[in-house]
Structure formats: structure tokens, C-alpha cells
Amino acid sequence: MQSWDEWKATRKAALLAEDGWLNLTDRVEIGAGPQTVGRAPGNDLVLSVGPDHLGVLTLADGQAQFATPDRRVQVFAPAPGGFAQLRVPPLLLEIHPVDGVAALRVRDLTAPRGVDLHYFPPNPAWVIRARWSALGTPETTTIGQRGGADMQVNLTHLARFSLDGQEIELAPTHWKAGQPMFVFRDATSGRETYGAARFLMGEEMTETEITLDFNRAFTPPCAFTPFAICPLPPRQNILPFAVRAGEIWP
């Protein structure tokens, strides 16, 4: 596992990256058939940045391709984050499907990127070795999304631990690169930390235990851009106490 300082540096680098969250300028749902893309009002997909006529986007048979005005055709390719991307200078284009509806996300590669992250002082008391167990029968529940419609998620595991005499059960609603992701809210939310929720990745899993290091709780993308869609916590992940660990409201 990375040290806390290494983790913070990795976290900041991801936000500052070309496909991070600090240069996202547009998210536009993609209609049927070839779609003209550009800044001019007459385009099918009107952007806030870039040239008046960037090109033509076509989705067909699960593949996205883009033709520039000089008729050069390029194909979107999967990126490490899982979404298909294509560089069309000065922009980075990304196909972002939600609930079966595809959208074009746009990042301005020329935009300045900077962020100043703040954290509670690291506290070893918030590094919790929790009990980790699979549910006998996976459960389907509905959660809200900041910037999007409600969605259904499958709950397959629980992380259980005791804190100040309270029994806590946290459910991961998403998995990222094989790691369970917990979306939680606590008494600092909206005061010292981002109001909607924070995210926490489970680490050092075995079949029966998992580490929850709340010092590595981080702010979701929707705190940095209005063009992100972020899950909200299920009911059991809304904690009645303050978790003064991890990232503070940016």
C-alpha cells in the first residue's frame, strides 16, 4: 500500500491529468446518426470550447469514430478509465454512457489546471480493519446521483466495524479496478467536507477482512465540475458522527 504522502501525490496527479476533472468543459447527449460537433450554434452537438466546426461524430455497432473537416477519420479507443477517448486538438473527446444513453464529454487540453487540496491531519485511529463478508443473496437498491437520475446498484458485500459502541455496516456500491468503493456521508458533510458525499476505496482485502483508511477519503468529481455525475450514498452509508479524516471541502 502507498504511504499517505504518496497517495496524496497520486490523487493530485489524477486531478491534474489531461483526462482529469479540472478541464472538463461539456457533456452533451449524443443523438442518432452522424452528429456535427463544434462551437457554432448550427452544430448537432454544440460545445463551449474549440473551433466552430470540429468535425462529425458517428456511433455505430458499439464503436465511435470522428471525421475532421479534412475528412480524416479516427476511431475512439478505450482509455485506462474505461471510456473510449480520442484526441482532436485542442480537445480530448470521450464517450460517456449512462443508463444506456451515450454522451460526449469534452476536455480542453489548453485550459490551465490547478488544484489546492486540503486534508484533516492524518489520524491512525481512522485506519480501521473491518470485518468483510459477502451477502448470502446480493441485494438491489436504488441510489441517487448528483447531476443524474437515480440508478440501481447491486450490493454484494458489507464491511462491519464497531466505533464508540456503535455497530457500523458500510456497503460498497461500486468497484474500481477490483477495489470496492464506498460512498458515504457523515456529520462533517456540508460543513467541513463536500456536502453530497465522499468516496473511500477498500484496501488490503482478504475473504474476511478489509482495511478502511478514512484518511484517504476523497472528494468526488462533482465537487470540481458541473459536468460529472456522482453517486450518492445508500441509506446505511450515512453516518451519524463526524469523520474528521481525509479530504476537506476543496
N, C-alpha and C positions, 0 to 999 in steps of 0.2 A: 504494500500500500504506500502511496506517496506520502511524504511529510505534509504537514498543514501548509507550510510556505510553498512547497511545490504545487500542491493542489490549488492554492490561490493564484499562482502564476499561470497554471493551465487554464483555470477558469477565466482569467482576464484575457488570455491569448485567444480563447474561443470567441469571446465577445468582440474582440478587435479584428478577427479574421475577415477575409473578403466575403465569406458566406456566414458571418456572424449576424447579430441583431441590431447593430448600430447604423447600418447604411441601407436598411430596408425602407423602400420608398412607396411601394404599391403592392396591392393584392387585388387582382381583378379576375372574376369568374370567367371561364372560357366558354364561349358559345359553340354551336355546332358548325362544322365546316371550316374552311380556311378563314383565319382571323387576321385582319391587318392590325399592326401594332405600331404605336408611336405617340408622340405628344400632341399632334394636331387633332382637333375635335372630330374630324371625319373618320378617324380610325374606329374599328370594331372594339379594340382594347386600347383605351386612352390612358396614357401614362403621365405622371407628373414630371418626369425627367427624360433626358435623352433627346434624340433628333425627332423632328416632326414625323418622319416615316422611317421606322426602324426595319420593318420587314413584314413577313407573313408567317404566322404560326399555324400549324396543322397538327391535330391529334387524330390518329387513325390506327386501329388494331393495336392499341396499347403503346404506341410509340409516338413521340413528339418530334417534329422536325421544324426547322426555321429557314426560310428563304430570305436573304437580304436583298436590297434593291438591285444589286448587280447580278441577281439570280443564282448566287452561290447558296447551295442547300447544305445545312448542317443538322446533325441529329443530336438530340439531348442524350446525355449519358448519366447513369446512376452515380451519385456522389456519396461520400462516406456517411452523410446523414440519412441516406436512404431515398432522397428525392432526386429526380432527374434534373440536371443542370446544363446550361450552355452559356458560354461567354460570348456576348455580342457587344464588343466595346462601344460605348463606355459602360455597359451594363452587364450584370450577371442575372440570367433568367433561370427560373426554377418552376417546375410543375408541382403544385401543391394540392393534392386531392383531399377533400374532407367529405365524409358521408357519400362517397361516390360522385361528388361534383368537383371537377378539376378547376384550379385557379392558377393564374400566372403570378408568381411573386417576383419582384424586381428589386435588385440591389444596385445602387450607384457606386461603381468602383472608384469614382473620382471624389466621392464625399469624404470629408475628414472624419476620422474615427477616434474617439477618445472616451474614456470612462474612468471614474474615480470610485472604486469600490470600498466600502467600509464594513467592518466586522465587529461583533462583540469580542472581548478578549477571550482567547481560547481557554476552555474550561474542561479538564479531564472528566468531571462529573457528568458531562453531557455525551461522553462516549459510552454507549450502552450496549452490552452484549445481551441481546433479546432472544427469547425462545422463538423458533421459526418452524412453522408447521403448515402442511398442505391441508386445505379443507377437504373433508370427505367427499363433498359434492360441490363443484365450483358454482358460484352464485353470480347472477347477472344483476347489475344495479345501474341506475341512471344517475349521471353526474352532470352538473352544469359546466359551461365553458365560458371563459372571459373572451368576448369577441366572436362567439359562435353559438350554435344551437346546442341543446342538450345532447348527450351521447350515452350510449350504453357501453359498459365495460364489464369484463369478466374478472371476478375476484377469485383467486386460486389459493392464496396463502395469507397467513396472518403472522405478524411479529408482535409478541406479547412480552411486556415487562412491567415491573412494579416501580412506582415513583411516589415517594412521600405517602405511602399507604394506599395509593390508588392503583388499580389494575388497568393497564392501558393495552388496547388492541389496535394496531395500525395495519391497514390493508394497502398493499401496493396496487395501484390502478393501471400502471403502465410498466413496460420492460424496455430498457435501452441497452443494446449490446449485451444481453444476457443478465443485466443487473435490474433488480426490482426498483421501481421509482415510487416513492411515497409523496403524495400531495397532502400537505397539512396546513392547518391554521391554528393559531394559539392566541394567548392574551396580548401578545405584542403586535399582532396584525392590525394594520391601520394606524398604529401609534409609532412604534419603533421599526417595524418591518413592513414590507409590502402588504397591503390590505387583503388582496384576494387569496393569497396562499404563498407558501414557499415549497420548494422541491427538496427531496433528500434521496440519495441513492443508497441502497443497502449494500454492504460490503462484507467480505470475508465470510461467505455463506458456507454452511455445512447443511446436512439434512435436518439438523435440529436447532441450529443457532445462526444468528446473523448479527453483524455489528451495525448499529445506528449511531453514526457520529454526527450529532446535531451541530457541531462546529463547522460542518461542511454543508449545512442547509443553505440553499441559494435562491435568489430571486428569479421568478420565471420570466420568459421573454416578453410577455405583455406589459411588463413594467418599463421596458425600453423602447417599445414601438407599438403603435396602434394597429399594425398590420399582422401581428401574431395572434394565434388562437391558443389559449391555455386552459387546461383542465382545472376545475375547482375540486376541493376535497370532498370525498364521501362523508357522510354524517359521522362515522366513527373516528375520522381523522381530524375532527375539530376538537382541539384540546382546551380544557377549561383553565389551564395555568399558562404562565409565561415561559417561553423557551428563549432565554436570553443567551443564545449561541447562534453562530452562523452569520449570514449576511444581513446587514441593516438596510433599511429603505434607501435606494440609491438617490 
